[in-house]
Amino acid sequence: MQPDLAELERRLWDAADELRANSALKASEYGTPVLGLIFLRFAETKFETVRAEVEAKASARRKIGPSDYHARRTIYLTDGARFTHLLGLPEGSDLGQAVNEAMRLIEEQNPELAGVLPRTYTMLDSSTIASLLRNINSYTKDLEGDAFGLIYEYFLGKFALAEGQGAGEFFTPMSIVRLIVEIIEPFHGRIFDPACGSGGMFVQSAHFVERHRRSPGDELSIYGQEKTGETVRLAKMNLAIHGLSGEIREGNSYYDDLHQSVGRFDFVMANPPFNVDRVDKAKLEDDRRFPHLPRADNANYLWIQLFATALNETGRAGFVMANSSSDARHSEGEIRHRLIEDELVDVIVAVGPNFFYTVTLPVTLWFLDRGKGGTVRADKVLFIDARQLFRQLDRAHRDFTDEQLEFLANIVRLYRNEDPETAGGENALFMERFPDGTYVDVPGLCKVATLAEIEAQGWSLNPGRYVGTEVDDLDDEVFEEKLAAAQTELRELAARATKLEQGVDHVLTQLLSR
């Protein structure tokens, strides 16, 4: 019988936290070795699960090797690469060196993991590694593969919370990812995340496919890009522990189009960094991913265009975006206007504050759909204000419950004239607001707006302007972001004023020199 997963996660986290308490490692340093040991435990569990069946195919003429295990989406392990081998080493052994060697052997026999696994265990005392090995073994004896994947995701989240501000580089909270996945519905095709972090978008897409009784390995092709090598390795380990594989490459997505992305993908999902400045736009002038370069020193609309241009003729995109982008003016507003008039914007969801580990600001989820042209949704956009939907985890953090996620996704399904999905039986939230099972505008919650209505609002994509909630009552977090947006606009105006001043000065100099 499977143990209680929540209790197991807590015990494992307590054991891992001992590593931090009894070593000189920072929060950003002790996560990777712990995840590596969990990875080893998972790899052996999966290996042993399929071993008897694979070995039964051996004969005098046919030797069993790594390729036979790879065909079963299983990591091949030699004796020295097994978790139980490490656990059984005699007292006094150099466990740091032994774990490093286990990682080397795995990479040697499984090329897709080459250069991925951590080999920093000689930084740790053997006694600390021994304690971790014993605890992981004790607490995971009865676990199956899916549970290991959930534990890995749980640990990524806990390490992100412990690390604080830097965690935004690699982790998007699961409930945000799940909502994006439920709305874009990646049943089959190529998935792209150009800011993929630790790969959470891919993992949740695989879970979505599994819930609909299909095989992710058969249905999905995964493509990711990430600027940090360490984060690329986290993503590849995350995919492997979930039995997935994909092309995850290291590169700066502003300048490096490593997957030749234009028009290539069925689905694009991302949580890009917000309000990045100092991107060298001169390098982007002939890049097809950015047909309209914004004048503002802010990369938000570079990301939005990158996502839009990566879609094929029926592709869907879902991504997290700063609230300020919904109302940004001048060149950014012109780009947003074009996206709306081109019938690409499909759904906009406002999410309240405190969903992210690194920032308290509320965010907006954008959903694009190139396939809606020619449908009844072509000249419409669905706006949802989900700011009042959340579960309070602690003073500073929130998420969505399963019921809330299902409710929000079903609003979109009704708008698309699809059947709602109710995994846990009747959804009280859904039945209260949509008792007839058909879409209707609900004041304060959702509104389908026409392009004419959006034009009347200055092409704003702020849900509050349409669903009937107050948009001027700004809390501190929203005010902070509005102030940042104003600062960006001020910089743009100052730069233009300086250029104008230089032009006037040049003309006056010429006149006076005559």
Secondary structure, 3 states (H helix, E strand, C coil): CCCCHHHHHHHHHHHHHHHHHCCCCCHHHHHHHHHHHHHHHHHHHHHHHHHHHHHCCCCCCCCCCHHHHHCCCCCCCCHHHCHHHHHCCCCCCCHHHHHHHHHHHHHHHCHHHCCCCCCCHHHCCHHHHHHHHHHHHHHCCCCCHHHHHHHHHHHHHHHHHHHHHHHHHCCCCHHHHHHHHHHHCCCCEEEEECCCCCCHHHHHHHHHHHHCCCCHHHHEEEEEEECCHHHHHHHHHHHHHCCCCCEEEECCCCCCCCCCCCCCEEEEEECCCCCCCCCCHHHHCCCCCCCCCCCCCCCHHHHHHHHHHHEEEEEEEEEEEEHHHHCCCHHHHHHHHHHHHCCCEEEEEEECCCCCCCCCCCEEEEEEEHHHCCCCCCCEEEEEECCCCCEEEECCEEECCHHHHHHHHHHHHHHCCCCCCCCCCCCHHHHHHCCCCCCCCECCCEEEEEHHHHHHCCCCCCCHHHHCCCCCCCCHHHHHHHHHHHHHHHHHHHHHHHHHHHHHHHHHHHHHCC
